[in-house]
Amino acid sequence: MTTAGLVLAAGGSLRLGEAKQLLPYRGRTLLDATLDMARACGFDELLVTLGGSEAEIRSRVDLSGCAVVDNPDFSDGCGSSIRSAVPHVSADTLVLLLGDQPGIDPGDVRRLCETRTQMAVCRYADGLGHPFLFRRETFGVLATLHGDKAVWKVLHSGEFEVTQVPVARETPIDVDTREDYRRLLAGERR
């Protein structure tokens, strides 16, 4: 069974006020750190969606080894990025990663991939969180998603069997606000 990683990095960063993908982080950019983590997961294919600030991201971020999927509808939420990317996925399994969440452990991603259900999600000490895993039989639904919380609706719909993979730490920070970014730089967990 083959697995694709999809890094969602098309957002316009409206809450932050600047392209969060390009925020300085560990001597590079936030998106560089997330893509490095995604590469460490050992996916058979790696995709990244771009939309807001696309030209600047392409010029400043190392996108090597990634198939870039343009999402012209990025302002419609991350559902549009997933919808845009699904037709480009040739793998049997898709792991969804947030472009502003570099603290995901590749070991946790590998444990998600060991599940056999149609969907899987991490169960952190403080609740459910990314990454999500989807098997091919869910791709039809993914290709119709709209809005920011669309994958959560699929997860909770009862339409697919879901495995919750326990992770004995809190959910890694994803950067939506200046405070999130400050906490990420300080090494705190959510």
C-alpha positions in Angstrom: 0.0 0.0 0.0 1.4 3.4 -1.0 1.0 6.6 1.0 0.9 10.2 0.0 1.5 13.1 2.4 -0.4 16.3 1.7 0.8 19.5 3.4 -1.8 22.2 3.4 0.0 25.5 2.9 -2.4 27.5 0.7 -4.0 29.7 3.4 -3.9 33.5 3.2 -3.0 33.8 7.0 -5.8 36.3 7.6 -5.7 35.9 11.4 -2.0 36.5 11.5 -1.8 39.4 9.0 1.2 38.0 7.1 2.2 34.8 5.3 2.7 32.4 8.2 4.3 29.9 5.8 7.3 32.4 5.6 7.7 33.2 9.3 11.3 32.7 10.5 11.7 29.4 12.3 14.9 27.6 13.1 16.9 29.6 10.6 14.5 29.0 7.7 10.8 29.3 7.3 7.9 27.7 9.1 6.9 25.9 5.9 10.5 24.6 5.4 10.4 23.1 8.9 7.0 21.4 8.2 8.2 20.1 4.8 11.3 18.7 6.4 9.1 16.9 8.9 6.9 15.6 6.1 10.0 14.3 4.2 11.1 12.5 7.3 7.8 10.5 7.3 8.9 8.5 4.2 5.9 9.1 2.1 5.8 7.5 -1.4 4.7 10.9 -2.7 4.5 14.3 -1.1 2.2 17.1 -2.2 1.9 20.7 -1.0 -0.9 23.1 -1.8 -0.2 26.7 -2.4 -2.5 29.7 -2.8 -1.9 32.8 -0.8 1.6 34.3 -1.2 2.3 31.6 -3.7 5.0 33.5 -5.7 6.9 34.4 -2.5 6.7 30.9 -1.1 8.0 29.4 -4.3 11.0 31.8 -4.2 11.8 31.3 -0.5 10.8 27.8 0.5 12.6 24.5 -0.5 9.8 22.7 -2.4 12.2 19.9 -3.7 10.6 16.5 -3.7 7.1 18.0 -3.5 4.4 18.1 -6.2 3.0 21.6 -5.9 -0.8 21.8 -6.3 -2.1 25.3 -7.0 -5.3 26.2 -5.2 -6.9 29.3 -6.7 -9.9 28.9 -4.3 -7.6 29.0 -1.1 -9.8 31.7 0.5 -12.6 29.2 0.7 -10.8 27.3 3.5 -8.6 24.2 3.7 -11.4 22.0 2.3 -10.7 23.7 -1.1 -7.0 22.7 -0.8 -7.9 19.1 -0.1 -10.4 19.1 -3.0 -7.7 20.6 -5.3 -5.1 18.0 -4.3 -7.1 14.7 -4.3 -7.1 14.3 -8.2 -3.3 14.5 -8.0 -2.9 11.7 -5.5 -1.9 8.3 -7.0 -1.3 6.6 -3.6 -3.8 4.3 -1.8 -3.6 6.4 1.4 -3.5 10.1 2.1 -2.0 11.7 5.2 -3.1 15.3 5.8 -0.6 17.6 7.5 -1.0 21.3 8.3 1.7 23.6 6.8 1.9 25.6 10.0 2.4 22.6 12.4 6.1 21.5 12.2 6.0 19.7 15.6 4.4 16.6 14.3 6.4 13.5 15.1 7.1 11.3 12.0 6.8 8.3 14.3 3.2 9.2 15.0 2.6 9.5 11.3 4.0 6.0 10.8 1.7 4.7 13.5 -1.3 6.2 11.8 -0.2 4.5 8.6 -0.2 1.1 10.3 -3.9 1.3 11.0 -6.3 -0.6 8.7 -9.5 1.5 9.0 -10.8 3.9 6.3 -9.7 6.9 8.4 -7.3 7.5 11.4 -6.5 10.5 13.6 -4.2 11.2 16.4 -5.7 11.1 19.9 -3.4 13.5 21.9 -3.5 13.9 25.6 -5.6 17.0 25.1 -7.9 15.7 22.3 -8.0 14.7 18.7 -5.7 16.5 16.2 -3.8 16.4 13.0 -2.5 14.5 11.1 -5.5 12.7 9.7 -5.2 9.6 7.5 -7.6 8.7 4.7 -7.8 5.5 2.6 -8.7 5.6 -1.1 -12.4 4.8 -0.4 -12.8 8.2 1.3 -11.3 10.2 -1.6 -14.7 10.7 -3.3 -15.9 12.6 -0.2 -12.6 14.5 0.1 -13.0 15.7 -3.5 -16.2 17.5 -2.5 -15.0 19.3 0.7 -15.8 22.9 1.5 -14.8 25.2 4.4 -12.2 25.1 7.1 -13.6 22.3 9.3 -14.6 20.0 6.5 -12.3 17.1 7.4 -13.6 17.2 11.0 -17.2 16.8 9.7 -16.1 13.8 7.7 -14.3 12.4 10.8 -17.4 12.7 12.9 -20.0 11.8 10.2 -20.0 8.1 11.1 -19.7 7.3 7.4 -16.3 5.8 7.7 -14.6 3.6 10.3 -12.0 5.7 12.3 -9.1 4.6 14.4 -7.8 7.0 17.1 -4.1 6.5 17.5 -3.0 7.4 21.0 -0.2 10.0 21.4 1.1 10.6 24.9 1.7 14.3 24.6 -0.4 17.4 23.8 -1.3 18.5 20.3 1.6 20.2 18.6 1.1 23.9 18.0 -0.3 25.1 14.7 0.3 28.8 14.1 -2.9 30.8 13.6 -2.1 33.9 15.7 0.9 35.9 17.0 0.5 34.2 20.4 0.7 30.7 18.7 3.9 31.8 16.9 5.4 33.1 20.2 4.5 29.8 21.9 6.0 27.8 19.1 9.2 29.8 19.3 9.3 29.3 23.0 8.9 25.5 22.6 5.6 25.3 24.4 2.8 22.8 23.6 -0.8 23.7 23.2 
